[in-house]
């Protein structure tokens, strides 16, 4: 069955079938061809994959993001970021990075960031004289901060795909790596801006402008605090936190009178469509991931790795390299669902902290969103900015290097991922 499963997967992938369907087709057909398993197991495993209370956090966080965008708070974040860092060398580039860091505390999604605030700042950068491919590349790179800084949709998916970690712990584990991503991209933007003469706004924002823009952005900025604070204080679970965030976003729009009926309707429709696609991927990937575990492929892979090295750091580097290669060819969400039950037991048996492994894997696969040939964020920016994917891929290389250095730090220094969770009692 193992050979049938792998052959079907790569054959359908080669034919251009979307990766979610390749996993579903390969899993279901392999079960039917083998004959040793009841065919009903396929549908049972697919429904079991989405029959999860923590997974309900995903549609709530998606809806909260859509509602916050619909009520115009993305523009408020942009104004605050511009007042804060717009005067620096390469100012609009720094604005792009800071807006993505702030919006990450709302969306938890790289694609939402790429299609929303990153796309807006990209247009502003081009109008200000930045080279169009660099503006697009930076917008794509900053979008990857979304799944790292909490709340993170990928953290929720990872937590339900393995044991020994909680959604709250993973949320906290993403704070330092997310900030480091922003700092590394800011440093890269500064170097590139010096080289090509990109400057910031001519007049530095005064205290009045800073105070005004901060007050306008405050309702959006406090949302991550509400989410994390409520979870850490035990007021609500991560799933309930998503519901609170959605209610807060809806109430905020109504109080500010920035909603229209069509705006609310559109936000709910977009959230429903995106949620449907996420749940479809989770369901179809679940049968594939279960079959890999049933066929004891993780055990065989673990045995192969143990023959190469038994050191914790050596195992982590091998797993990181394997995940990085998978991220080049498989979309982030299905790759996470497949790799977590395969690589997780190998990492834990080598003594790697589950929080460190989880953050390494999430960051690794998120970086894959800006690497060809799949790179979904690259394609979104390419479509929005009408840029050639080849030129965009070349322009993103120095920014990609900056993100890989953060990944290396996460691998080498466990405390980057574990220090903050440990302060709040999330330890393993």
N, C-alpha and C positions, 0 to 999 in steps of 0.2 A: 504493500500500500504506500510505503514511503516514497518509492520511486515514482509511482503513479501521481501522487500528490505534487511532488516537486516538478515533474515534467509538465503536468497540466498547468501549474502556476506560471512557469516561465514561458510556456507556449502561448497562453492567452495574453500574458504581458507583452510578449513580442508582437502579437497581432494588434496591439493598441487598445485592448480592452481596459477600461478603468480599473485601477488596482483593487478597489473594493470588490468589484465583481469577479476579478481573477481569483481572489481568495475564496469567495463563495462558490464559484463554479468548480474550482479545483477540489475544495472540501467535499461538496455534495457528490460530484461525479466519482471521486475516489472511494467514498463510502459505498456507493452503488456497485462499482466495479469489483471491489474487494469481496463483498458479500458476507464477511464475518461479523459485521455490525448491523443492527437493525437500522434501516434507512431513517426511521423516525428520530434517531439520535441527532441527525443534522438539524432538524427544526427545533428540537429540544435545546441543543447547545446555542443556537442563534437567539432563541427567546431568553435563555438563561443569561446570555451576554448583556442584554439590556434590562433584565429584571433586577435592578439594583437601585436602592434608595439614594446612595451617594451620587449616582449618575444623574439624578434629577436636578442636581445643582447646575448642570450644563445648560439646559434650556433657560433657566432663570438668569444666569450670568449673561447669556447671549441677549435675552430680552432687556436686561438692565442696560447693556451697552447700546442697543438700538434706541431705547427710550432716551438715554442721555444725549445721544447724537441728534435725535429728532427735536429735542428741546433747545438745541443750539449751544450746549455747553462746550462742545469741541472748539468753537470759536473763542470762548472765554479762556480756555486753556492756552490757546494759541496766543492771545493777547498778553496773558501773564508771562508766558515763556519769552515772548519777544521783549517785554519790558525788563525781564530779569537778565537775559544773556545776549540779547540782540546786538549790543554794542561791542561784543568781543570780536576778535579776528575770525572771519568766517561765520559771522553772527547768525545768519539764517540756517546754516548747518547745525549750529548749537541749538537753535530753536527747534529744529526738526527732531533732534535727539531728546531734548527735554520734554517736548510735547508727547513723544512716544512713551517716555517713562511715566508721565502723568496719566496718559490714556490707558497704559497697561494696567493701572490700578482699577480700571473700569471694565475693560473688554476681556482680557485674558486670551486674546486671539491675535495672531500675527496678520491674518488675512483681513480682519476687521480694521486693524491699524493701517495696513497698506492701502486699503480702499478708502479710508476715511482721512484722518489727520495727516498721515504721511503724504498722501496724494495732494492735499491742499498746500502743504509747505513745499512740495516739489515744484508746483506751479509758481509759487512765490519766488523760489530760488532761481528758476529759469528766467523769470521776468527781471530779476535783479542782476542778471549777467553771469550766473553760474553755468558752467558747461552742462548741457542737458543730460548727458549720460551720467555724469557725476551726481547731479541732483537726483536722478532716478536711483542710482546705486545706493546713495546714502539713505534715501527714503525706504528702500527695500531692507537695508541693513538695520535701520532703527526699528522697523516693524517686528523684528525677531525678539525685541525686548518684551513684547506683549505676553507671550506664553511663559515668561520667566518670573517677572514681578507679579505677586499675587493680586487678585485671584487668577489662577491659571487653569484653563480647561484641561490642558495636558496633565497637570498634577492630579486632577480628579480622576482622569482615565488611568493613570499609573497606579494610583492608590487602590482602585477596584480591580486591578489586574495582578496584584501581588499581595503578599502578607507582610506584616511587621511594620507598616507605615500607615499614617493617617493623613487625610487631606490637609488638616490644620498644620501638621508638622512639615509637610511638603510646601505649603504656602510660605511658611516662615523660612524654609531652606532656600527659597528663590530670591529673598530680599537682597542679600549681599552679591550673588552672581548677577542679578539684574542691574544693580548699581554699578558693578564693575564693567558690565557690557556698555552702559552709558558712558562711563569714564573713558574706556578704551576707544570708543568711537569718537568721543570728543577730542581726544589726543590726536587720533588719525585725521580728523577734520581740520584741526589746527595746523598740522604739518602740511596737508594738502592746500589749505587756504593760503599759507605763507608762500608756498611754491608757486601758486597760480595767481596770487594777488587778490583773493576774495576778501572783502572787508565787511565790517558790520555796519549797523546804523550810525549815522553821523552824530546824533545827539543821544547821550546816555539818558535813560529814563530817570526822572526825578522821583522823590519820595511820594509825591501826590499820585503820579502815574502808577508807580509800584503798588501803592495802597489800593487805588481804584481797580486795577486789573486783578490784584490778589483777591479782593472782595468779590468781584464778579466770578472768579474761578473757584472760590471757596466751596460752594456746594458740590462741585465735582471732585475737588481734592479730598474732601472728608469721607467720600464713599469708601475707599479702601480701609480707612480707619474704623468705619462702622462695621465692615465685614470682618476684619481681623480682630477688632476689639470684642465684638460679640462672640466670636468663636473662642478666643482665649479666656474670656470671662465666664464661659459656659452658659451664656444667655441663649445661644442657639447653635445648631449643628451647621456644618458647611452648606448642606442642602437648604436648610432654613435661612442661612445667610444670603443665599442667592435669591430666595423669595423676598427677603427684607430689602435687598438691593433693588429689585424690580419695583417693589412698592414705593421705595424712596424716590426712585427715578420718576415714576409716574406722578407721585404727589408733588415733586419738585416742579415738574413741567406744568402742572395745573396751577400751583401757587404763583409761579412766575408768568403764567398765562402765555407761555411760549409754544403751546401745543395747538394744533388744529385737529379736527376729527380725522381728516385724511392722514395727518402725520402720525397719529396714534395707530390708526388702522395699518398704515404702511410698516410701522415698527413691528407690530405683532405679526404681520404676514412675513416679513423678512426673517424674524426670529424663528417662526414656524418652519420656514423652508430650510434654513441653516440647521436647525435642530434635527429635522428629518434626515438631512444628509449625514449628520454626525451619527445618529442612531443607526442608520442603515449600514454605515461603515463598521460600527462597533458590532452589530449583529453578524454581518458576513465575515468579519475578521475573527469572531469568537469561535466559529466552527473550525477554521483553519488553525488557530492557535491551540485549540483543544486537541486536534489530531496530532499536531507536532508533539505535544506533551504525551499523548496516549502512545505514540510510536517511540517514546523515550529518546527523542532526538536531543533534548537538553543534556541527558546523561552521557550520550555519546560525545557531544561537543565538550562537555566538562572533562571527560577522560582524555580527549585530544589535547585540551589546553593544559591539563596537569602534566602531560608528558613533555610539554614545552617549558613550563615554569610553575612553581608553587608559591612564588612570592606574591603578596597582596598587590603591590604596585605593578608587577609584571602582568598579573591577571587583569587588572583594571585597564592597563594600556591596550591589551589585546581586545578586551570587550569594547573599549572606546573606538579602536580602529575598525572593528567589525561593524559597529553601529554607524560609524561615519560612512563606511562604504555602502551600507544598506540605505542610508539617508540620501545617497546620490540618486538612487533608482526607485525608491518606494516613498510614497507620500507619508507625511509625518504621523498622522493619526493611526493608519493601519500598521505602520512600522512599529509604533509604540506598543500596540496591542499584541503584535506577533513576538517582538523581542523581549518584552518584560517577563513573561513566564519562561522563556528560554534562557535568557542571560541572568535573570535575577537569582535563581538558585546557585548558579556558578559563582556569582559575586558574593553571596552571603556565606557560602561554604569556605570562601577564601578569606573571610573575616572583614569584608568591606561593609561599611556602615550603609544600611538601606537608604538613608537620606542622601548620602553622598552618591551612591549608585544611581538613585532616582534622578537627582539633579544633573549628573553627568549624562545620563541617557536623554533626558528631556532637552537639555542644552545642545547636545550632540545632534539630535534629530531636528531641532529647531534651526540650527545652522544649515542643515540640509535643505531648508526651505528657500535658501538663496544661492544654492549651488546647482548648476545644470547637471544632467539633462532634464530632471523633473522640476525642481525649484519653483513651486507654485507662487511664492511671493514675487519672484522675478517676472513671471508671466503676467501677474496682476499689474505690476508697475509698468511693464512693457506695453500692456494694452491701454492703461490709463494715460500714460505719457506718450504713447505712439513712438516707442523707441524700439530699435532693433535689439533682439535678445542677445546677439553676439557682442555688440558694443557694450551693452549693459553688463554682461558677464565679465568682460575685460575691466570695466570701470570699478567693479565691486571687489576686485582682488585684494587691494590694500585693506579694505574694510573687513573682508573675510579673514585676513591674517590677524587683524586686531581681535576678532571674536574667537579665533582658534587659540590665541594666547590666553584668553579668559578660560576657555575649556581646559587648557593645559594646567592652569592654576587650580581649577576645580578638582582635577585628577591628582595633582601633587599635594595639595593642602586640604585635608578633609574638613578643617574648621571653616573653610569658605562656605560650605553647605550646612555644617552641623552646629556652628557656634550659636547662631540666633535661636534655632529650635531648642537646643539644650538649655538655654536660659529660661525657657518657658516649660521645661519638663518633658519635652519631646526627645527622648534619648532611647537608644537601643543597646 
